[in-house]
Amino acid sequence: MEAFPVEVEVDISGGVPQLRTVGLAEGAVREAQERVKAAIKNSGYEFPNRKITINLAPADTRKEGSSFDLPIALAILAANTGALNAERMRNYLVQGELALDGRIKGIRGALPSALLARTKHYAGIILPRENAAEASVASNGTAVLGVDTLRDTVDFLEGLREIEPYSSNVADLFTAASHYDVDFSEVRGQEQAKRALEVAAAGGHNVLMVGPPGSGKTMLAKRLPTILPAMTFEEAIETSKVHSVAGLMDGRALIATRPFRAPHHTISDAGLIGGGSVPRPGEVSLAHNGVLFLDELPEFRKNVIEVLRQPLEDNRITIARVMGTMTFPASVMLVAAMNPCPCGFYTDSQHECTCVPLMIQRYRSRISGPLLDRIDIHVEVPAVKYRELTSRTPGETSAAIRERVNRARQVQLARFAGTRVFCNAQMGARELHSHCQVEAAGERLLELAINRLGLSARAYTRILKVARTCADLDGGGPIEARHVSEAIQYRSLDRAAV
């Protein structure tokens, strides 16, 4: 996720003509030799017909990707003709993939590279024009120069032409991203599920929705980002870095809205949490600071969903490979949906369920207890009645719900000021002890529920966190019995097990 500088060195000497790249160059970097050779010739420059050695330092770190094409071409031209201003070249960080005709194509990871250029105090960064907008949001005074061809770059470094630095208005980017195509007012009925998602958004809690097919689980999940607090600039940069490394910016300068990722249940564990011979971010990391929606949760392979345990606890993913250990951010809200039974109609009064108890037990057992314990809120989503479905009375808008969520988040930010905790779902044992004191009536209700339901210690802490969020939505006062009662009812699968 972090960029590091690579120095491109070229030596041209006598001997049998050959082009060799050293410095742990992998795949696309080794293939750059042919692209660079063709691009130099087709741009009107002479390619040296001598022995050429290219070194990528530091030599003990693997290099992969196509972003080394442009700096290799510039180094060869500088070593061959000496026309390029060496001092001017050293002031810029250069990246870009070359086409055979000398055009410069887009690359991955432009945003982390721009952050590196700023940190190392380069005069600027030279990169493909299509990546200029992305890099400019983090430049903070460092010139971002977008180029189209190898000849444009050479002319600039020779001082024959100037390139206007690219700049972005971050405020305009956030304003443009504040509009959503969906809204909670479009959801008919399901008031209990809406309230549960409001509590989840206010406290950053994970949610599991259980209901028959067509009850609106997916519709509700897709609208959850519309009631989450607006992203801060730091969150937007973190999220954009992940998408930039994965090559998913799609021409956007910044990911200014909370991401919503909904992988299919056939996904592999590497696709979900990241991996590969050279580890890449998975769906969990791509949903960083946003929502990860797993529809039909029991249909995911068991080994796939079980790898979510550690990321949900630590908000990061650590992948160990022979080449080294990599850590990706994974601060997500997990929203999952499932049917109550294999046929889907166990709780539906309008349809007859054809499943026997053993089938229902096996179906639900696909989700392990430890994973369920990490999901704070379990809410039932019943089928919508005809009267609610055809009602012309509009529901509450996302903007109205988001206003309450923002007020609750402000209470939490003030409470946790000076710590690394930003919402109730992130509270540890110390914060629970300090901020989750329950009134006497609530204590008795909580004791009764724990004894009757046989909840684990982790489930107990989840109830406290949700109760704290319910109290924050009421203004941030003490946790009362009604807040505990609401939190307990959000453990529907625990109640069903009794």
TAJOSUL-V934577 format. One record per residue. N is the residue number from 1. SS is DSSP state (hx for helix, st for strand, lp for the rest). OMEGA is omega in whole degrees, -180 to 180 (none if undefined). BURIAL is + if it has 16 or more other C-alpha atoms within 10 Angstrom, else -. Layout:
N|SS|OMEGA|BURIAL ; N|SS|OMEGA|BURIAL
This chain:
1|lp|-180|+ ; 2|lp|178|- ; 3|lp|174|- ; 4|lp|-176|- ; 5|lp|175|- ; 6|lp|179|+ ; 7|st|-179|- ; 8|st|-180|+ ; 9|st|180|+ ; 10|st|175|+ ; 11|st|178|- ; 12|st|-176|+ ; 13|st|177|- ; 14|lp|-179|- ; 15|lp|180|- ; 16|lp|-179|- ; 17|lp|176|- ; 18|st|180|- ; 19|st|-175|+ ; 20|st|179|- ; 21|st|178|+ ; 22|st|-179|- ; 23|lp|179|+ ; 24|lp|177|+ ; 25|st|-178|+ ; 26|lp|168|- ; 27|lp|-175|- ; 28|hx|180|- ; 29|hx|178|+ ; 30|hx|-180|+ ; 31|hx|180|- ; 32|hx|-177|+ ; 33|hx|-178|+ ; 34|hx|179|- ; 35|hx|-179|+ ; 36|hx|-178|+ ; 37|hx|-179|+ ; 38|hx|-178|+ ; 39|hx|179|+ ; 40|hx|-179|+ ; 41|hx|-176|- ; 42|hx|175|+ ; 43|lp|176|+ ; 44|lp|180|- ; 45|lp|179|- ; 46|lp|176|- ; 47|lp|-175|+ ; 48|lp|180|+ ; 49|lp|-179|- ; 50|lp|179|- ; 51|st|-177|- ; 52|st|176|+ ; 53|st|179|+ ; 54|st|178|+ ; 55|st|178|+ ; 56|st|-177|+ ; 57|st|9|+ ; 58|lp|-172|- ; 59|lp|-177|- ; 60|lp|179|- ; 61|lp|-179|- ; 62|lp|177|- ; 63|st|177|+ ; 64|lp|-177|- ; 65|lp|-175|+ ; 66|lp|-175|+ ; 67|lp|179|+ ; 68|lp|-176|+ ; 69|hx|-175|+ ; 70|hx|178|+ ; 71|hx|177|+ ; 72|hx|180|+ ; 73|hx|180|+ ; 74|hx|180|+ ; 75|hx|178|+ ; 76|hx|179|+ ; 77|hx|179|+ ; 78|hx|-179|+ ; 79|hx|-176|+ ; 80|hx|-173|+ ; 81|hx|-177|- ; 82|lp|-177|- ; 83|lp|-177|- ; 84|lp|179|+ ; 85|lp|-175|- ; 86|hx|-179|- ; 87|hx|178|- ; 88|hx|179|- ; 89|hx|-176|+ ; 90|hx|-179|- ; 91|lp|-175|- ; 92|st|170|+ ; 93|st|-171|+ ; 94|st|176|+ ; 95|lp|174|+ ; 96|lp|174|+ ; 97|st|-178|+ ; 98|st|167|+ ; 99|lp|-177|+ ; 100|lp|180|+ ; 101|lp|177|+ ; 102|lp|175|+ ; 103|st|-179|+ ; 104|st|-177|+ ; 105|st|-179|+ ; 106|lp|-177|+ ; 107|lp|173|+ ; 108|lp|173|+ ; 109|lp|-180|+ ; 110|hx|-178|+ ; 111|hx|175|+ ; 112|hx|178|+ ; 113|hx|178|+ ; 114|hx|176|+ ; 115|hx|177|+ ; 116|hx|180|+ ; 117|hx|178|+ ; 118|hx|-178|+ ; 119|hx|-177|- ; 120|lp|175|- ; 121|lp|171|- ; 122|lp|176|+ ; 123|lp|179|+ ; 124|st|178|+ ; 125|st|178|+ ; 126|st|-176|+ ; 127|st|-178|+ ; 128|st|-178|+ ; 129|hx|-178|+ ; 130|hx|176|+ ; 131|hx|-174|+ ; 132|hx|-179|+ ; 133|hx|180|+ ; 134|hx|-178|+ ; 135|hx|-172|+ ; 136|hx|-177|+ ; 137|lp|-178|+ ; 138|lp|-173|+ ; 139|lp|177|+ ; 140|lp|178|- ; 141|lp|177|- ; 142|lp|-176|+ ; 143|st|176|+ ; 144|st|-175|+ ; 145|st|178|+ ; 146|st|-178|+ ; 147|st|-177|+ ; 148|lp|-175|+ ; 149|st|176|+ ; 150|hx|-179|+ ; 151|hx|177|+ ; 152|hx|-179|+ ; 153|hx|180|+ ; 154|hx|180|+ ; 155|hx|179|- ; 156|hx|-178|+ ; 157|hx|175|+ ; 158|lp|-179|+ ; 159|lp|-178|- ; 160|lp|180|- ; 161|lp|177|- ; 162|lp|178|- ; 163|lp|-180|- ; 164|lp|179|- ; 165|lp|180|- ; 166|lp|178|+ ; 167|lp|180|+ ; 168|lp|174|+ ; 169|lp|-175|- ; 170|hx|180|+ ; 171|hx|178|- ; 172|hx|179|- ; 173|hx|179|+ ; 174|hx|179|+ ; 175|hx|-180|- ; 176|hx|-177|- ; 177|hx|-175|- ; 178|lp|-179|- ; 179|lp|-179|- ; 180|lp|179|- ; 181|lp|-178|- ; 182|lp|-178|- ; 183|lp|-180|+ ; 184|hx|180|+ ; 185|hx|-180|+ ; 186|hx|-178|- ; 187|lp|179|+ ; 188|lp|179|+ ; 189|lp|176|+ ; 190|lp|-178|+ ; 191|hx|180|- ; 192|hx|179|- ; 193|hx|177|+ ; 194|hx|179|+ ; 195|hx|180|- ; 196|hx|179|+ ; 197|hx|175|+ ; 198|hx|177|+ ; 199|hx|-180|+ ; 200|hx|-180|+ ; 201|hx|-178|+ ; 202|hx|-177|+ ; 203|hx|-178|+ ; 204|lp|-174|+ ; 205|lp|174|+ ; 206|lp|-173|+ ; 207|st|171|+ ; 208|st|179|+ ; 209|st|-178|+ ; 210|st|180|+ ; 211|lp|-178|+ ; 212|lp|179|+ ; 213|lp|177|+ ; 214|lp|-178|- ; 215|lp|175|+ ; 216|lp|-177|+ ; 217|hx|-180|+ ; 218|hx|179|+ ; 219|hx|178|- ; 220|hx|-177|+ ; 221|hx|-178|+ ; 222|hx|-180|+ ; 223|lp|179|+ ; 224|hx|179|+ ; 225|hx|-178|+ ; 226|hx|179|+ ; 227|hx|176|+ ; 228|lp|178|+ ; 229|lp|178|+ ; 230|lp|-180|+ ; 231|lp|170|+ ; 232|lp|180|- ; 233|hx|179|+ ; 234|hx|178|- ; 235|hx|180|+ ; 236|hx|179|+ ; 237|hx|180|+ ; 238|hx|-179|+ ; 239|hx|-180|+ ; 240|hx|178|+ ; 241|hx|180|+ ; 242|hx|-179|+ ; 243|hx|178|+ ; 244|hx|179|+ ; 245|hx|-180|+ ; 246|hx|-180|+ ; 247|lp|-175|- ; 248|lp|179|- ; 249|lp|176|+ ; 250|lp|177|- ; 251|lp|179|- ; 252|lp|179|- ; 253|lp|-174|+ ; 254|lp|172|+ ; 255|lp|-173|+ ; 256|lp|174|+ ; 257|lp|-177|+ ; 258|lp|-176|+ ; 259|lp|176|+ ; 260|st|-178|+ ; 261|st|-178|+ ; 262|lp|-179|+ ; 263|lp|177|+ ; 264|lp|-175|- ; 265|lp|176|+ ; 266|lp|-177|- ; 267|lp|177|- ; 268|lp|179|+ ; 269|hx|178|+ ; 270|hx|178|+ ; 271|hx|-178|+ ; 272|hx|-176|+ ; 273|hx|-178|+ ; 274|st|180|+ ; 275|st|-174|+ ; 276|lp|180|- ; 277|lp|167|- ; 278|lp|-170|- ; 279|lp|176|+ ; 280|st|177|+ ; 281|st|176|+ ; 282|lp|-177|+ ; 283|hx|-180|+ ; 284|hx|179|+ ; 285|hx|177|+ ; 286|hx|176|+ ; 287|lp|-178|+ ; 288|lp|-177|+ ; 289|lp|179|+ ; 290|lp|-173|+ ; 291|st|171|+ ; 292|st|-176|+ ; 293|st|178|+ ; 294|st|179|+ ; 295|lp|-177|+ ; 296|lp|-173|+ ; 297|hx|-179|+ ; 298|hx|-180|+ ; 299|hx|175|+ ; 300|lp|178|+ ; 301|lp|-173|+ ; 302|hx|-179|- ; 303|hx|-180|- ; 304|hx|-176|+ ; 305|hx|180|+ ; 306|hx|179|- ; 307|lp|179|+ ; 308|hx|-174|+ ; 309|hx|-176|- ; 310|hx|178|- ; 311|hx|-180|+ ; 312|hx|179|+ ; 313|hx|-170|- ; 314|hx|-179|- ; 315|lp|175|+ ; 316|st|-179|+ ; 317|st|178|+ ; 318|st|-178|+ ; 319|st|-179|+ ; 320|st|177|- ; 321|st|179|- ; 322|lp|-177|- ; 323|lp|179|- ; 324|st|-180|- ; 325|st|-179|- ; 326|st|179|+ ; 327|st|177|- ; 328|st|177|+ ; 329|st|-178|+ ; 330|lp|176|+ ; 331|lp|-174|+ ; 332|lp|166|+ ; 333|st|177|+ ; 334|st|175|+ ; 335|st|-178|+ ; 336|st|178|+ ; 337|st|179|+ ; 338|st|172|+ ; 339|lp|-180|+ ; 340|lp|-179|+ ; 341|lp|-179|+ ; 342|lp|180|+ ; 343|lp|174|- ; 344|lp|-171|+ ; 345|lp|-178|+ ; 346|lp|-178|+ ; 347|lp|-176|+ ; 348|lp|-178|+ ; 349|lp|-178|- ; 350|lp|-179|- ; 351|lp|-180|- ; 352|lp|178|- ; 353|lp|-178|- ; 354|lp|-176|- ; 355|lp|174|- ; 356|lp|-176|- ; 357|hx|-179|- ; 358|hx|178|- ; 359|hx|180|- ; 360|hx|180|+ ; 361|hx|179|- ; 362|hx|-180|- ; 363|hx|-178|+ ; 364|hx|-179|+ ; 365|lp|175|- ; 366|lp|176|- ; 367|lp|-174|+ ; 368|lp|177|- ; 369|hx|179|- ; 370|hx|179|- ; 371|hx|178|- ; 372|hx|179|+ ; 373|hx|-179|+ ; 374|lp|176|+ ; 375|lp|-171|+ ; 376|lp|-170|+ ; 377|st|172|+ ; 378|st|-177|+ ; 379|st|177|+ ; 380|st|-180|+ ; 381|lp|-177|+ ; 382|lp|176|+ ; 383|lp|-178|+ ; 384|lp|178|- ; 385|lp|-175|- ; 386|hx|-178|- ; 387|hx|178|- ; 388|hx|-177|- ; 389|hx|-177|- ; 390|lp|-179|- ; 391|lp|178|- ; 392|lp|177|- ; 393|lp|-177|- ; 394|lp|177|- ; 395|lp|180|- ; 396|lp|-176|+ ; 397|lp|177|- ; 398|hx|-179|+ ; 399|hx|180|- ; 400|hx|179|- ; 401|hx|-179|+ ; 402|hx|178|+ ; 403|hx|177|- ; 404|hx|179|+ ; 405|hx|180|+ ; 406|hx|179|+ ; 407|hx|179|+ ; 408|hx|179|+ ; 409|hx|178|+ ; 410|hx|176|+ ; 411|hx|-179|+ ; 412|hx|179|+ ; 413|hx|177|+ ; 414|hx|-179|- ; 415|hx|-174|+ ; 416|lp|-179|+ ; 417|lp|180|- ; 418|lp|179|- ; 419|lp|178|- ; 420|lp|177|- ; 421|lp|-177|+ ; 422|lp|178|+ ; 423|lp|-174|+ ; 424|hx|-178|+ ; 425|hx|-178|+ ; 426|hx|-178|+ ; 427|lp|173|+ ; 428|lp|-177|- ; 429|hx|-178|- ; 430|hx|-180|- ; 431|hx|177|- ; 432|hx|-179|+ ; 433|hx|-175|- ; 434|hx|-168|- ; 435|hx|-176|+ ; 436|lp|175|+ ; 437|lp|-176|- ; 438|st|177|+ ; 439|lp|-171|- ; 440|hx|-179|- ; 441|hx|177|- ; 442|hx|177|+ ; 443|hx|180|+ ; 444|hx|178|- ; 445|hx|-179|- ; 446|hx|179|+ ; 447|hx|180|- ; 448|hx|-178|- ; 449|hx|-179|+ ; 450|hx|-179|+ ; 451|hx|-178|- ; 452|hx|-175|- ; 453|hx|-179|- ; 454|lp|-176|- ; 455|lp|177|- ; 456|lp|178|- ; 457|hx|180|- ; 458|hx|178|- ; 459|hx|177|+ ; 460|hx|180|+ ; 461|hx|178|+ ; 462|hx|179|+ ; 463|hx|179|+ ; 464|hx|-179|+ ; 465|hx|180|+ ; 466|hx|177|+ ; 467|hx|178|+ ; 468|hx|178|+ ; 469|hx|177|+ ; 470|hx|177|+ ; 471|hx|179|+ ; 472|hx|176|+ ; 473|hx|176|+ ; 474|lp|176|- ; 475|lp|176|- ; 476|lp|179|+ ; 477|lp|-180|- ; 478|lp|179|+ ; 479|st|-178|+ ; 480|lp|-178|+ ; 481|hx|-179|+ ; 482|hx|177|- ; 483|hx|177|+ ; 484|hx|-180|+ ; 485|hx|179|+ ; 486|hx|180|- ; 487|hx|-180|+ ; 488|hx|-179|+ ; 489|hx|176|+ ; 490|lp|173|+ ; 491|st|-172|+ ; 492|hx|-179|+ ; 493|hx|175|+ ; 494|hx|179|+ ; 495|hx|-178|- ; 496|hx|-177|- ; 497|lp|-177|- ; 498|lp|none|-
